[in-house]
Amino acid sequence: MNKLLEMKTNLIGFVEKNEALAKAISRFVLMLTAYLLVFFLLGFYAKVHKPVLPVAFAVISAFLPVGIGTMLLSAFLLLNLYGLGIEVTAVAAALLLLCYILYFRFAPGKGYLLAMTPIAWMFRIPYALPVTEGLISGAGSAVPVMMGTVVYYFLKALRANPSLFVGEESQNPLARFSAVVKLIIDNKEMWLVVGAFMLTALVVSVIRKTSIRNAWRLAIYVGVVIQTVTILIGKLVLGSMDGVIGLMVGSVISLGIDLVVEFFLFHLDYSRVERVQFEDDYYYYYVKAVPKVTVRAQEKKVTTFGGQGND
């Protein structure tokens, strides 16, 4: 355990010393992954389907604030969707606008989640995000995760049904618009997952604020169980058990990710709990203090061997 704590201390120290570089690299990796997913999975517009564009936009986004970088990604996404028609692009633009409105209202500074959530879905590990955000920032920060989930399901439906918008029978603009709206409204599984994510974030946020022993770890376990059970029950009600194995595997992996987050951010030593009492003119205070588990990195000692010179 001491080795792990020492590695944690060294890693945190390295990131703090190289904060600007670490942020630029992380933004580049996140945005490059997002751009490549759009490029390979949603390349409906040939004029922007060029390999150099995802890399170029990712490099630019690495040096921009996260919010602006996410908006640039949204513009690239809309350009790719334009190949399916103006109606699809308009609905997607309205959906993204709603995402940004809710983002600025509930979780400013969490714009990276709008890009990270569809990526997590592609890698089948989205279930860690509601728990992690409920731990770190509270239930409100799960709103970008929910909206990112809506965007993912919408894009997944578009990719699975391009014939609805490019065939001869879809030349009627009203029919095209109606079809794209139905892809969102009629997607019951999407609304099930969004509801499960919101419930999970709320439960995790409430538990982690309590003063009980190992509150964060308990919040993780309860959150993962509630999330998994809610989605399973919902699938039973909907009569569709597709993806159950992926749900179970993804939940286990997400549990591991959440425990790593807890280790880095909230690893407490409950064997050294202290209780302090003090007062002022108006109140008497009872304070429970739980120290974080820390360990100092071992300092390297250099010993010089050499004989003494003769006078």
N, C-alpha and C positions, 0 to 999 in steps of 0.2 A: 504493500500500500504506500509506503514511503516513497518508493521509486515512482509510482504513478503521480503522487502529489508533487514530487520534484519535477517531473516532466511537465505537469500542469503549470507550475510556477514559471518554469523556463519558457514555456510556450506563451503564456500571458505576457511575460516580460519582453519577449521578442516582438510580439504584436504591438505592444505599447511603444516600443522604441522605433518601430517601422510602421506606424499607423497609416500614414498616407499611402505607402507602397502596398500594404496589406489590403486596404480598401480598394485601391485601383485594380489589383489583381482579382480580388473577389468579385468586383463589379464586372470585370472583363469576362471571367469564367461564366458568371450567371447569364450575362447578356449574350455571349457567344452561343451558349447552349440553347437559349430561347430563340435566337435568330435562326440557328441551324434547324431547330424543330419546325419553325414556320416554313423555312426554305424547303425542307425535304417532305413535309407532310401536307403543306397547303400551297404548293406552287401552282396556283390556278391562273396566274397572269404571267405570260411568257416574257413580257418586256422587263420585269423585275426579277425573273428567275435566273439570276447570274451568281455564280459562287463567290465572287469578290464582294458582293454587297453585304452578306451577313458578317463577314470578317471586318469590313470597313466600319459598319455601323457599331459593331461590338467594341472596336478600338475607340471610336468616338465616345460611346457611352461610358467607357471606363473612366473618362475624365470629366464626366458630367454628374451633377447631383442625381440621386437615384430616381427621383420623381420625373425629371426631364428625360432621363434615359428610358424610363418606362413608357413615356409618351412617344418617344421616337420609335420604340418597339411597336407600339400600337399603330403608328402611321404605316410602318412596314407591313404589319399584319393586314391592315385595310387595303393596301395596295395589292397584296397577294389575293385577297378575296374579291377584288374588283373583277377578276376573270369570271366569276360566277354571276355577275350582274350588279347593277346599281342598287337593286332592292336588297340583296344580301349585304352589300357594303353599308347601306343606310341603317339597317337593323343592327349590324355589328357595331357601327359607330355610336348608335344610341345606347347599346349595351355597355360599351366601354365608357361612354360619358357618365352613365349611372354608376359604374365602378369608381370613377374618379370622384364623383360627388360624395358617395358614401365613404370613400377613402379619406378625403379631406375632412369629412365630418367626424368620423369615428377613430381613425388611426393615421393621422398625419405623420410622416416620417417612416411609414411602413410600406411604401410603394413597391419595394422589392418583392413583397409577397404576391402582388398581382402577376409578376413574372415567374416567381418561384413555384407557385401552386400548380399551374399546368405542367411545369417540368416534373414536379414531384408525382403528379398523376401518371405521367408517361413512364416513370421509373417504378410505379406501383407502391410508392411510400408517402402518400399524401396524409395519412392518418396521424403522422407525428406533428403536423403543423398546428391543428387546433389545440392540442395539449401543450405544445411548446409556447404558443402565444398566450394561452390562458395562464401559464406559469409566469412568463416574463412580464407581460403588459396588461393582462386582464382580458375580459371577454370582448371588449370593443375592438381589440386588435385582430380578432378572428374574422371581422367583417371582410377585409381584403382576401382572406383565405376562402370565404364563402363565395365572394364574387369571382375569384380566380377559378373556383370549381365550376361556376355557371359558365364562364368563358370556355373552360376545357370541354365540358359536355356539349356546348354549342358547336365548337370547332370539330369535335369528334363526330357529331351528327352531320355536319356539312361534308366532311370527308367521306362519310359512309353513304351519303345520298347526293352526289353531285348531279346525277341524272335529273333530279327535280328542277334544276335550274339551267341546264344546258341542252335539254332535248327539245324537239320540235313542239311537243305538247305543252311546254312551259313558256311559250312566247307571251302569254297574257301577263302583263306586269302585276295586276292585282292578284292573280293566282300565285305568282312567284313570291310576292310579299306575304301572302297568307301562308304559304308553305314554310317560309323561313321563320315566321312567328310561331307556328305550331311546333317547330323543332324545339323551341324553348318551353312553351306553355305545357305541351303534352308529355314532356320528359319527366315521368313520375319518379324514376330512380334518382335523377338529379336533385329534385326537391327533397327526397328522402335523405340523401347525403348531406345537403345543405342544412336541413333541420338537425341531423345528428351532430354535425360539426358545431352548430350554435349551442346545442344542449351540452356538448362535451366541454366547450370553452367556458360556459357559465359555471358548470360544476367544478371544474378545475380551478377557476378563479376564486370561487367561494372557499374551497378547501385550503388552498395555498395561503390564504390570508389568516387562517386560524393559528392559534398559538400551540396547537397540539404537537406532540413529538413526531418528527419526520413528516411534517405537513406536506412538503413538496413531493416526497416519494409516494405518500398515500394518495395525493392528488393525481399523480401519474397513473398509478395502478387503477384507481377508480375511473379516471377519465378514459383510459384505453378500454376497460371492460364495458363501460356504458356505451361508448362509441360503437364497439364491435357488436354488442347485443342489440342495440337500437337498429343498426343497419341490417343485421340478420333477421330480426323480427319484421322489419319493413319489407325485406325481400320475400319473406313468407307470405305476408299479407298481399303483396303485389303478384305473387305467384311466379316469381322469376328468381331462381337460385343461381343464375349465371354469375361467375366471378367470386363464389364463396371461398374457394381455395386461395385465390389472390387476396381476398379480404383478410383471411386468417394469417397468411404469410406476411402480408404488409403490416398487419397489426403487431406481430411479433417483432419485426424489424423496427417499426416505429417506436415500440416500447424501448428497445435498445438505444435508439437515438435520443429519446426523452431522458433516459437515465444518464446518458453522457452529458446532456445539457445540465441536468441537476448536479452532476459531479463538478462541472466547471463553474457553475454559478451559485450553488446553494448547498455546498457540502459542509454540514454542521457537526460539531462535536458535542453531543448531548450529555457526555459524561462530565462536562465542566459548565453546567448551567448555573448562572448567577441570578439572584433576585435582589433588586435594589429598591429601597423605599426612600422617598424624599417628598418635601412639601414646599408650597409657596403660600402666599396670602389667601389664595382662593381654593386650592386643590391639594389633595394628598395623592401621590403617584406611587403605583406599584409597577415596577418594570422587570420584565423577564429578559435576560440577556443570554443568548446562546452563541458562543464563539464559533467562527468558521474554522475548519480544519486547514491549517497551513503548514508548510514546511519550507525552510530556507534551502535554496540551492547550495550544494556543497561548494565551497570555495577551493579552487585549485591552489595548492601550495607548491612552490618551486624551491627546491633545496639545491644550493650550489656547493659542489664538492671541489676543493682545491687546496693544495698545500700552501703553507705560509712561506713567503720568500725569506731568504737568509739576508741578514743585515751585513 
